[in-house]
Amino acid sequence: MKENTLRVVKIDKEAILEFIYENFIANQEELLGVRSSEVTNDFAIDWEKGEFIFTAHKQEGVDGSFIELPKEIEIRKLLNNLRNTTDSALSTGRIYKDYTFEELEKLLN
């Protein structure tokens, strides 16, 4: 890069969300300890609060059947009802918390 040059990237909300989401997808083995080929992901963002939630759950059961997220578990509701799991996504420690589907259904009801 040349001296006295400022290289600039300016993006809108949708591009910010895409960047965050795609980075979680690309790094979920490191961040969540799961392989992207074995899980299904969901996410939501609250721009007013400045909060983001990213979830992963096993994609297939032992019999090969697709595991769907129960309809009672809405990601946007989780975003509003769960506490933060970490202060930083770049933390060297564990940044996630595991919940069973049953625990989440109870929490949301």
Secondary structure as GFF3:
##gff-version 3
##sequence-region A 1 109
A	DSSP	alpha_helix	13	26	.	.	.	ID=ss1
A	DSSP	alpha_helix	28	32	.	.	.	ID=ss2
A	DSSP	three_ten_helix	36	38	.	.	.	ID=ss3
A	DSSP	beta_strand	39	46	.	.	.	ID=ss4
A	DSSP	beta_strand	51	58	.	.	.	ID=ss5
A	DSSP	alpha_helix	75	81	.	.	.	ID=ss6
A	DSSP	alpha_helix	101	108	.	.	.	ID=ss7
###
